[in-house]
Structure formats: structure tokens, C-alpha cells
Amino acid sequence: WNDRKQLRPRVSAIIPARHGTVLSTNAEPVPPVTSTPYSELTIGVVRETYPDERRVAITPQNAALLLKKGFKRVLVERGAGTEAQFTDQAYEKAGVTLGESKTVWSESDILLKVRAPSFDGAMSEVDQLKDGGTIISFIYPAQNKKVVEKLANRGTTSFAMDMIPRISRAQVFDALR
């Protein structure tokens, strides 16, 4: 409980202020929340680099669904689906843009990955992420504290698929789906 208590915000209430700025009761300015329309977002999928990993973060069918929902583009690294038996041609037929690894990492607003990004060495995947970007992956934050810390230091928003609860109303987000 002590760890949780320390992570809780110290703001007891948020009150609206003039000109769209929000102030907390302790008079610290809180920036307004802004959103980005799907039509301005690029979703990226990279090849998995973990040894013997055969999965890919998205199928061609689901990539087509994201495009249908209105995302600007789905950018997939060439060969990302090969180990999972999805050809580059299948992704192209679904409307995906194929690109090189460096392009996918640097141009994706939201990056989908099966395994947590690597964080050590010259080819650190965390360092390749777009500044202020988002990553959705199996991160296992309790086991990968250094990854979480490095992502946080870069201002990256991360969603750990392994932390999504296994309850009926959250099944559409369930990691096993």
C-alpha cells in the first residue's frame, strides 16, 4: 500500500479556470488534454527481434480494419510478418505501406510490438521510438523496470498488454485475443 500511496497524485480536486487552463487546488497549472484525430495518426508494426519469436503484432486483416476506421496509414516493416506466415504482398493488398525498420520506428505515432522493446546497446529500440509516441506491447513492467523507466524518460506513452485485466467487459482488449 505504501508504494501505491506514493504514486497517487497530490491534487485533491481539479477546478476549471479561465481561458481553458485548469488549476489544481494547490494552484499548480495542469495543461488541458488534447486529442489527435485518427486521420492524423500513423500506426507502425516492426519485425520482432527476440530470438525465435514468430509472432507479428498485427495481421493484414486487422491492418485493413484500422485503415477503414480512418487512421492516416499503417506502416509495416518489410518482412515483419514472414515468420507468422503473412507475406508483404498480403499486407500491401490490405492497404498497408511497407517500409524499412528505421522509417517505421521514427514515423509511427503508435507502435505495435509483441515483445517489449530492447533498451541496451547501439541498436536500442527504445531510442528509435518517435518522441512523444505511444507503444502497445507485452512490456511486463514488473520484470522490465529499466525498459519502463527509459520509456518514461523519453515521454513515451506505453500500454502493457499483459496488464489488461481478464474481466468480461475488457475482453475486447484481452491480450489473448
Secondary structure, DSSP 8 states (H G I E B T S, - for coil): -HHHHHHS-S-S-EEE-GGG-EEETT--EE-------GGG-EEEE----STT----S--HHHHHHHHHHT-SEEEEETTTTGGGT--HHHHHHTT-EEE-HHHHHHH-SEEEEEE----SSTT-HHHHS-TT-EEEEE--TTT-HHHHHHHHHTT-EEEEGGGS---GGGGGG-TT-
